[in-house]
């Protein structure tokens, strides 16, 4: 994957759906590119998270061999419109992120990351689909 310090091609669609204008440090995967508008460093665990989204977008292409499609655009359209799909996609990505941390980080760093990503998964970016405790248990359940 490559990282570009710019907005993804569908930024306006994402911003309208999730009210993110003016929020700092949000990154987006579109195809094999991580869009990082604010130029913040992408930690290795976050990179692992975004690699899952890259694969998920590629899988959309593989599932639609009999019809024309644009994998990333189709994935984003469904991600925005379907809260259950969005939750499934994010749970898989956060589990990969936490797995990376378990394999590479010390206990204190893992705990801090788990608290941070649990709060994120339970928060406004994904539509408050669960509590932080539920998010933590869901992320850990995949380990």
C-alpha positions as CSV (number, residue, x, y, z in Angstrom):
1,X,0.0,0.0,0.0
2,X,1.1,3.5,-0.6
3,X,0.3,6.6,1.5
4,X,-0.8,9.9,0.0
5,X,-1.2,13.0,2.1
6,X,-4.4,14.1,0.4
7,X,-8.1,13.4,0.5
8,X,-9.6,10.2,-1.1
9,X,-11.5,10.6,-4.3
10,X,-14.8,10.2,-2.5
11,X,-14.1,12.5,0.4
12,X,-17.2,14.6,0.0
13,X,-19.4,11.6,0.1
14,X,-17.7,10.3,3.3
15,X,-17.7,13.7,4.9
16,X,-21.4,14.1,4.2
17,X,-22.3,10.7,5.6
18,X,-20.1,10.9,8.8
19,X,-19.8,14.6,9.6
20,X,-16.0,14.5,9.6
21,X,-15.2,17.9,8.2
22,X,-12.8,19.7,10.5
23,X,-11.8,16.5,12.3
24,X,-8.0,15.9,12.4
25,X,-6.1,12.7,11.8
26,X,-8.7,10.6,10.0
27,X,-7.3,8.3,7.3
28,X,-9.1,6.5,4.5
29,X,-8.2,3.4,2.4
30,X,-9.4,3.5,-1.2
31,X,-8.0,0.6,-3.2
32,X,-4.4,0.1,-2.5
33,X,-3.9,3.7,-1.2
34,X,-4.1,5.1,2.3
35,X,-5.2,8.7,2.1
36,X,-3.9,10.7,5.0
37,X,-5.0,14.3,4.5
38,X,-3.3,15.6,7.6
39,X,0.0,13.8,7.0
40,X,0.0,12.2,10.4
41,X,2.3,9.2,10.8
42,X,0.6,5.8,10.2
43,X,1.5,3.4,12.9
44,X,2.3,-0.2,12.0
45,X,-0.9,-1.4,13.8
46,X,-3.0,1.1,12.0
47,X,-1.3,0.1,8.7
48,X,-2.4,-3.5,9.5
49,X,-6.0,-2.2,10.0
50,X,-6.0,-0.4,6.7
51,X,-4.6,-3.5,4.9
52,X,-7.7,-5.3,5.9
53,X,-9.8,-2.6,4.2
54,X,-7.7,-2.9,1.1
55,X,-8.4,-6.7,1.0
56,X,-12.1,-6.1,1.7
57,X,-12.3,-3.7,-1.3
58,X,-10.5,-6.3,-3.5
59,X,-12.9,-9.0,-2.3
60,X,-15.8,-6.9,-3.6
61,X,-14.2,-7.1,-7.0
62,X,-13.8,-10.9,-6.8
63,X,-17.4,-11.4,-5.8
64,X,-18.7,-9.4,-8.8
65,X,-16.8,-11.1,-11.7
66,X,-20.0,-11.3,-13.8
67,X,-20.7,-7.6,-13.8
68,X,-18.7,-4.4,-14.1
69,X,-17.7,-2.8,-10.8
70,X,-15.3,-0.5,-9.1
71,X,-14.3,-2.3,-6.0
72,X,-13.4,0.6,-3.8
73,X,-16.3,2.8,-4.8
74,X,-18.8,-0.1,-4.4
75,X,-17.3,-1.0,-1.1
76,X,-17.5,2.6,0.1
77,X,-21.1,3.0,-1.1
78,X,-22.1,-0.1,0.9
79,X,-20.0,0.9,3.9
80,X,-21.7,4.3,4.0
81,X,-25.3,3.0,3.5
82,X,-25.2,-0.2,5.5
83,X,-24.4,0.0,9.2
84,X,-24.2,-3.8,9.7
85,X,-21.8,-4.1,6.8
86,X,-19.7,-1.2,8.2
87,X,-19.6,-2.8,11.6
88,X,-18.5,-6.2,10.1
89,X,-15.8,-4.5,8.1
90,X,-14.5,-2.5,11.0
91,X,-14.6,-5.4,13.5
92,X,-12.4,-7.5,11.2
93,X,-10.0,-4.5,10.7
94,X,-9.8,-3.7,14.4
95,X,-9.2,-7.4,15.3
96,X,-6.2,-7.4,12.8
97,X,-4.9,-4.2,14.4
98,X,-5.1,-5.6,17.9
99,X,-3.6,-8.9,16.7
100,X,-0.6,-6.9,15.3
101,X,-0.3,-5.2,18.7
102,X,-0.4,-8.5,20.6
103,X,2.5,-9.8,18.4
104,X,4.6,-6.6,18.5
105,X,3.8,-4.3,21.4
106,X,4.3,-4.5,25.2
107,X,1.5,-4.9,27.6
108,X,1.0,-1.3,28.4
109,X,1.0,-0.3,24.8
110,X,-1.5,-3.1,23.9
111,X,-3.8,-2.0,26.7
112,X,-3.8,1.6,25.6
113,X,-4.4,0.6,22.0
114,X,-7.3,-1.6,23.0
115,X,-8.9,1.1,25.0
116,X,-8.4,3.6,22.1
117,X,-9.8,1.3,19.3
118,X,-12.7,0.1,21.5
119,X,-13.7,3.7,22.0
120,X,-13.3,4.4,18.3
121,X,-15.4,1.4,17.2
122,X,-18.1,2.4,19.6
123,X,-18.0,6.1,18.6
124,X,-19.6,8.5,16.2
125,X,-17.5,7.6,13.2
126,X,-19.3,4.3,13.0
127,X,-22.7,5.4,14.2
128,X,-22.5,4.4,17.9
129,X,-23.3,0.8,17.0
130,X,-22.2,-0.6,20.4
131,X,-20.8,0.4,23.8
132,X,-17.0,0.7,24.4
133,X,-17.2,-2.4,26.6
134,X,-19.0,-4.4,23.8
135,X,-16.4,-3.1,21.3
136,X,-13.6,-4.3,23.5
137,X,-15.1,-7.7,24.0
138,X,-15.8,-8.0,20.2
139,X,-12.3,-7.1,19.3
140,X,-10.8,-9.5,21.8
141,X,-13.1,-12.3,20.8
142,X,-11.3,-12.6,17.5
143,X,-8.0,-13.4,19.2
